[in-house]
């Protein structure tokens, strides 16, 4: 089976990566563009200050708009310094931790579907082939009632 969901998420992450790479080159967002980026703060590889982890124990939304600094983009994620109440803080956000990416200036948004462990296990179980009982030499074949064969003449299908 083709895993369209994961392929789509990979494409969306690539779009965000390319967009951020272009912005890293210029150092600023064009026009009125600004981003709301929500990510999973518990995801492996996320690097944020301890006080931010305490304040946002599972999910955090950052805004990239007027002031940001040190934007660097890799294949795995991006780092950026943002201002939190006149307190500049460096962040590292892996692309795999992203939950949403929104640019409200053009009404553009991406949402990454999240599955908890139970949903993943249930989906995997549904993908398993049905279990069939093994056939033994002694096993009786299923008895089906026998019917007489019908003979159909090909002439009945010919056009006059």
N, C-alpha and C positions, 0 to 999 in steps of 0.2 A: 504494500500500500504506500502511496505517496503521502508524506506527512506535510500537507499544505500549511497547517498551523505553524509548525516550526520554521518552514521555509519563509512564510510571511513575516514572522517575528524577526528572522535574520535579515530580511530585506529592510524592515523598518529600522532596525538597529544600524544597518549600513547607511541608510538615509541620514539618520541623526549624526553618525560619525562624520560623514562627508560635510554636512552642514556646519558642524562645530569646527572641523578642520579649516573650512573657508573663513570662518569668523576668527579663528586663531591667527590666520595670516594677516587680516586687516586690523585686528584688535578691537573691533567694534561691530555692533549690529547695524545693519542698514535700515534707514527709514524709521518707522515706528515699531519694527519687529521687537518682540521680547518673548522670553520663554518661561513657562512654568514646567519644571521637571520634577516629577515625583519618583522617588526610589525607595527601595527596601533597605532600611538602615541595618538590618541584621544579616544581609547578604555577605558571604565571604568576599573579602577584598575591599569593602567599603571602608574608607578612612575619613572619619570626622572627629572633631574634638569631643572629649568625654562629656562636656556639659551639653553638647548637642545630642549625643546618644541618650543621655538621661532625659532630656526634654522631648526627644522623638525616638522612643524605644523600638518602634516597628516601621514607621514610614515617615518620610520627610519630603516637603515640597520646597524647592529653591526657585528663586526668580533671577533670571539673567536679563538685565535691562540696561540701566544707565551706567552702573559701575561694576566691573569685574576685572580681575587681573590674573596674569599668569595662566591663561587658558592653554593647556597642552592636551593633545588628543593622541591616543594610541589605538591599536587594533582592539584592545580589551576594554578601554574606558577613557575617561577624561579627568583631568585635575583642573581646578579653578579656585581662585581666592575670591570670596564674597564678603561683603560687609554686613555684619550682624550688629546693629546698634553701635556704630563707630568702632567695631571690633573686627578687623579683617581676619578671616579664618580660611585656611586652605582645606579643600575637600578633594577626595578621590572617589569617583563614582564609576564602578564597572557598568558597561552597557547591559550586562545580564541582570543587573539589579533594578533596571528601569521598570516603572509601572505605567507612567503616562508622560507624554511630551505634548505640550500645547503652546501654540503661538496664537494668542487671542486677536492679534492685530489683523490677521487674515482668516480667522476662524478655522485654523488647522489644528488637528489633534490626532494623536496616536495613543492607543491603549493596549498594553500587553496583558493578556489574560493570565491570571494566576490560578494554579491548581494546588490544592493542598494534598498532602500525602494520601489521604483516603481516596480522593478523586482519581489520583494517578493510579493507585493500586486497582481500583474498581475498573478504570478504563483498560488497564493491562489485562485484567481477568476477562473482560468482554472480548478481547482480541484473541484469546486462546481458542484453539479448535475444540469442537465438542469431543468428549471422551467416549470412545466406543469400547464395548466389552470385547475382550479377545476371543477369537474363535478357537475352540478346541476340536480335536478329532472327534470327540464323542458328542459334540454339540449338535442338536437337531436343527435342521434348516427350518426356517419359518414356513409353516404350512399355509399355502394360499389356495383358495378354491380354484379349481380348474374350470375354465370355460371353453366352450367349443369355439373354434376359430371361425371367423366370418370371411367368406370369399366375396370380394367386390369386383365387379366387372369393370374394366377400363372403359368400356363403351358408355358407361353412365357419365363419364367426364368429357366426352367428345361433344363438340358443337355440331348441331345439325346443318 
